[in-house]
Amino acid sequence: MLKHPDNIHIYRKRYGNDKNWVKNGLARDLKTWGFNTIGWCQNAVIWHKTFGRSGPVWRVEQYQSARMPYCHLLPFTDIGMWGTLSLFPDVFTGEFEEWCDYIARSHCVDMSEDPMLVGYFYSDIPNWGMQEGMKPWIAKYDLETDSGRKQCFEIARRYYAVIHDAIRRYDKNHLLLDDRYNGQWRLPEEVLSAMDNTVDVLSVQYFDRFEGEMKKHFDDWAKITKKPVLLADCAFIAPTPLLSTATRKYQAMPVENQKERGKAYVSMATAFLSQPYAVGWHWCSYMENPLRCHGLKTRFDEPYTECVNAMAAFNHRVYEIIDEESSREVVPND
């Protein structure tokens, strides 16, 4: 993130190498602000109509430098709806099994005994017929038919079973955190039902206040899957010099300023953590760059103080707040 022409001098002067940046920059900030997990580490690199890509996933050594709990993405497929070069493999073939086994052993063997690893994500915002023009497994209109819904279920069941078996062949210790779904696009019930016992946690990104439609969606998804739910990405955005020049729209809800941004975070997190299915939430993102024009730090490595101070005050009390909420629950008499 600090390797663009206008900020690489900061990277060289303050950190000098990636290990120092992870340890003395990112991890130190997250701990100071009360965040306890590295949830997502890929950097937004390019996002155009004809070509979209994120940077690579982290290596084991980078996580070790951070000395924090983390979630790791296993790149079994490239089916994200933001990717313009998406490839939808035939999940019923032996080749798909071979590929998943390769990915699992390439990553999981080195991580299977790591107590800092929380679990594994799969793809980021998979496209199960939710976005037109990308030739997904299930065409959008097919989900309106019985045969299409059945086909979607069978593909999803096979997809999750193969991935589950590949991971468990090399790692029996860590959580299977599912794909990182976009809750503001269609999330087919057939896919949710197909997960069954092959996934431990349902992971959904959603950029809104946790009320109304958003809360209803999460309540419904938790009921369908009977699984705990991770809010895999959330954000609020406030005006910044970089954001004022952005040429693309963001899902994150806008607020008036950085102080209000911090308040919106506290309100959202308080509401979400009170749900019985909630296991945590991740924030997007740590540092802004010319593509992702919002973060907790500017592209010159300076924090948005009013926002992060409010976040830190809340995060450092989060378990105390949970205890307070639990004590207010009314226990029925026998």
C-alpha positions in Angstrom: 0.0 0.0 0.0 2.9 2.3 0.7 4.6 1.6 -2.6 3.0 4.1 -4.9 5.1 6.9 -6.5 3.7 9.6 -4.1 4.3 7.6 -0.8 7.1 5.1 -1.3 9.5 7.5 0.4 7.4 7.1 3.6 7.7 3.3 3.3 11.4 3.5 2.9 12.0 5.9 5.7 9.6 4.4 8.3 9.8 0.7 7.6 12.4 -0.2 5.0 11.0 -3.7 4.3 7.7 -5.6 4.4 8.4 -7.4 7.7 8.9 -4.1 9.5 5.8 -2.6 7.9 3.7 -5.6 9.0 5.1 -5.6 12.5 5.6 -1.9 13.3 2.9 -0.5 11.1 -0.1 -2.6 10.4 -0.1 -4.9 13.4 0.9 -2.2 15.8 -2.0 0.0 14.6 -4.6 -2.8 14.7 -3.6 -3.7 18.3 -3.6 0.0 19.4 -7.1 0.4 17.9 -8.4 -2.8 19.6 -8.8 -5.0 16.5 -7.8 -8.6 17.3 -7.7 -10.3 13.9 -6.2 -9.8 10.4 -9.3 -10.6 8.4 -8.3 -9.9 4.8 -4.9 -9.0 3.4 -5.2 -8.7 -0.4 -4.6 -5.2 -1.7 -7.0 -3.7 -4.3 -4.8 -3.2 -7.3 -6.8 -2.6 -10.5 -10.6 -2.4 -11.1 -11.7 -1.6 -14.7 -14.6 -2.9 -16.8 -12.2 -5.0 -18.8 -9.7 -6.0 -16.1 -9.9 -6.3 -12.4 -7.4 -7.8 -9.9 -6.3 -7.8 -6.3 -2.8 -8.5 -5.0 -1.6 -11.9 -3.8 -2.6 -13.4 -0.5 -0.1 -13.2 2.3 2.6 -15.7 2.9 3.0 -17.5 6.3 6.1 -15.4 7.1 4.0 -12.2 6.8 1.4 -13.5 9.3 4.2 -14.5 11.6 5.6 -11.0 11.6 2.2 -9.6 12.7 1.9 -12.0 15.6 -1.9 -11.7 15.5 -4.8 -14.1 14.9 -5.6 -14.2 11.2 -7.9 -15.6 8.5 -6.4 -16.9 5.3 -7.8 -17.1 1.8 -7.3 -20.4 -0.1 -7.5 -19.5 -3.8 -9.4 -22.5 -5.1 -11.3 -20.6 -7.7 -11.4 -17.2 -9.4 -15.2 -16.6 -9.4 -15.4 -13.2 -7.7 -18.1 -10.9 -9.2 -15.6 -8.0 -9.2 -13.1 -10.0 -11.3 -13.3 -9.6 -15.1 -11.4 -12.7 -15.8 -13.5 -15.1 -13.7 -13.2 -18.8 -14.5 -16.0 -21.2 -13.4 -14.5 -24.8 -13.3 -16.5 -28.0 -13.7 -16.7 -29.0 -10.1 -17.7 -32.6 -11.0 -14.4 -33.4 -12.7 -11.4 -35.1 -11.3 -9.3 -32.1 -12.4 -11.2 -29.9 -9.9 -10.4 -32.3 -7.1 -6.8 -32.4 -8.1 -6.6 -28.6 -8.2 -8.2 -28.2 -4.8 -5.9 -30.8 -3.3 -2.9 -28.9 -4.7 -4.1 -25.5 -3.2 -4.9 -27.1 0.1 -1.5 -28.8 0.5 0.3 -25.8 -0.8 -1.1 -23.6 2.0 -2.5 -25.8 4.8 0.6 -27.9 5.5 2.5 -24.9 6.7 -0.5 -23.4 8.6 -2.2 -26.5 10.1 -0.4 -26.2 13.4 -0.4 -22.5 13.7 -2.4 -21.4 16.8 -2.8 -17.9 15.4 -4.8 -19.1 12.4 -8.5 -18.7 12.9 -9.6 -20.4 9.6 -9.8 -20.4 5.9 -11.8 -18.3 3.4 -12.4 -19.5 -0.2 -13.3 -17.0 -2.9 -14.1 -13.3 -2.4 -17.7 -12.4 -3.4 -18.5 -15.4 -5.5 -20.9 -14.9 -8.4 -23.6 -17.5 -8.2 -25.7 -16.1 -11.0 -26.0 -12.7 -9.3 -24.3 -10.5 -11.9 -25.1 -10.6 -15.6 -22.5 -10.7 -18.4 -20.0 -13.0 -16.6 -21.2 -16.5 -17.6 -21.4 -17.9 -14.0 -22.3 -21.5 -13.2 -26.0 -20.6 -13.0 -27.5 -18.0 -15.4 -29.5 -15.4 -13.5 -32.8 -16.5 -14.9 -32.3 -20.2 -14.1 -32.7 -19.5 -10.4 -36.4 -18.7 -11.1 -37.0 -22.3 -12.2 -37.2 -25.5 -10.2 -34.6 -27.2 -12.5 -32.3 -24.2 -12.2 -32.5 -24.1 -8.4 -31.9 -27.9 -8.2 -28.8 -27.5 -10.5 -27.5 -24.7 -8.4 -27.9 -26.8 -5.2 -26.1 -29.8 -6.8 -23.2 -27.6 -8.0 -22.8 -25.9 -4.7 -23.0 -29.1 -2.7 -20.3 -30.7 -4.8 -18.2 -27.4 -4.7 -18.2 -27.3 -0.9 -17.7 -31.0 -0.4 -14.6 -31.1 -2.6 -13.1 -28.1 -0.9 -14.0 -29.4 2.6 -12.3 -32.8 1.9 -9.2 -31.1 0.4 -8.6 -28.9 3.4 -9.4 -31.6 6.0 -6.9 -33.9 4.3 -4.1 -31.5 5.5 -5.7 -29.5 8.3 -8.2 -30.8 10.9 -7.6 -28.0 13.4 -9.0 -24.8 11.9 -12.4 -23.3 11.0 -13.8 -23.4 7.4 -15.0 -19.9 7.0 -16.8 -20.3 3.7 -16.7 -17.9 0.7 -16.9 -14.2 1.5 -20.4 -13.4 0.1 -21.7 -10.0 -0.8 -25.0 -9.8 1.1 -26.2 -6.8 -1.0 -26.3 -9.0 -4.1 -28.5 -12.1 -4.3 -27.4 -14.9 -2.1 -29.2 -18.0 -3.4 -30.9 -20.1 -0.7 -29.9 -23.2 -2.6 -26.2 -22.3 -2.0 -26.8 -21.7 1.7 -28.6 -25.0 2.1 -25.9 -26.9 0.2 -23.2 -25.9 2.7 -24.6 -28.2 5.3 -21.8 -29.8 7.4 -19.0 -28.8 5.0 -18.7 -25.2 6.3 -18.3 -24.1 9.9 -19.1 -20.4 9.6 -21.2 -18.3 7.1 -19.2 -15.3 6.0 -21.1 -12.3 4.5 -19.9 -8.8 3.6 -22.5 -6.0 4.0 -22.0 -2.3 4.0 -24.9 -0.7 5.9 -26.2 0.0 9.4 -27.2 -3.2 11.1 -31.0 -2.6 11.1 -34.0 -3.0 8.9 -33.2 -5.0 5.7 -29.7 -5.9 6.7 -30.7 -7.4 10.0 -33.5 -9.3 8.4 -31.2 -10.8 5.8 -28.7 -11.9 8.5 -31.5 -13.4 10.6 -32.8 -15.3 7.6 -29.3 -16.6 6.5 -28.5 -17.7 10.0 -31.8 -19.6 10.2 -31.3 -21.3 6.9 -27.7 -22.4 7.5 -28.0 -22.9 11.3 -24.4 -21.6 11.5 -22.7 -18.7 13.3 -22.2 -15.7 11.0 -19.1 -13.5 10.4 -19.7 -10.1 9.1 -16.7 -10.5 6.7 -16.5 -6.8 5.7 -18.2 -3.6 6.6 -17.4 0.1 6.2 -18.6 3.6 6.4 -17.0 6.4 4.4 -16.5 10.1 5.1 -15.2 12.8 2.7 -11.4 12.8 2.1 -9.3 14.5 -0.6 -8.7 11.1 -2.2 -12.4 10.1 -2.1 -13.4 13.4 -3.7 -11.5 12.3 -6.9 -12.8 8.8 -7.0 -14.3 7.7 -10.3 -16.2 4.6 -9.0 -19.0 4.2 -6.6 -18.6 2.4 -3.3 -21.1 0.2 -1.4 -20.1 1.6 1.9 -22.6 4.0 3.4 -21.4 7.7 3.4 -21.4 9.8 6.6 -20.7 13.4 7.2 -17.2 13.3 8.7 -14.6 11.1 10.4 -16.2 11.7 13.9 -19.6 10.4 12.5 -17.8 7.6 10.9 -16.5 6.4 14.2 -20.0 6.7 15.7 -21.5 4.7 12.9 -19.0 1.9 13.5 -19.8 1.8 17.2 -23.5 1.7 16.5 -23.3 -1.0 13.8 -20.9 -3.2 15.9 -23.0 -2.8 19.1 -26.2 -3.9 17.2 -24.4 -6.8 15.4 -22.7 -8.3 18.5 -26.0 -8.6 20.3 -27.2 -11.2 17.8 -26.9 -14.8 19.0 -25.3 -15.9 15.8 -22.7 -13.2 15.5 -19.0 -14.3 15.9 -17.3 -11.1 14.8 -16.9 -8.5 12.1 -14.1 -7.3 9.8 -13.6 -3.7 8.7 -12.7 -2.5 5.2 -10.1 -1.1 5.0 -6.8 -0.4 6.9 -5.3 2.1 4.5 -6.7 4.0 1.5 -5.0 3.8 -1.9 -5.9 5.3 -5.3 -8.3 2.4 -6.1 -9.9 1.8 -2.7 -10.3 5.4 -1.6 -11.2 4.8 2.0 -9.3 3.5 5.0 -8.4 4.2 8.6 -5.2 5.7 7.4 -4.4 8.1 4.6 -2.2 7.0 1.7 0.5 8.9 3.5 0.3 6.6 6.6 -1.5 9.0 8.9 -4.6 7.9 10.8 -8.0 9.5 10.7 -7.8 10.2 14.4 -11.4 11.1 15.2 -12.6 7.8 13.6 -10.0 5.4 15.0 -10.2 6.9 18.5 -13.9 6.1 18.7 -13.2 2.6 17.3 -10.5 2.0 19.8 -12.5 3.1 22.8 -15.3 0.7 21.7 -13.1 -2.3 20.7 -11.1 -2.3 23.9 -14.4 -2.6 25.8 -16.1 -5.1 23.5 -16.1 -8.1 25.9 -17.2 -5.9 28.7 -20.0 -4.6 26.5 -21.0 -8.2 25.6 -21.2 -9.1 29.3 -23.3 -6.1 30.0 -25.7 -7.0 27.1 -25.9 -10.6 28.4 -26.7 -9.5 31.9 -29.7 -7.6 30.6 -31.2 -10.8 29.0 -34.3 -12.1 30.9 -34.0 -15.7 31.8 -37.5 -17.4 31.8 -38.7 -19.1 34.9 -39.0 -22.9 34.8 
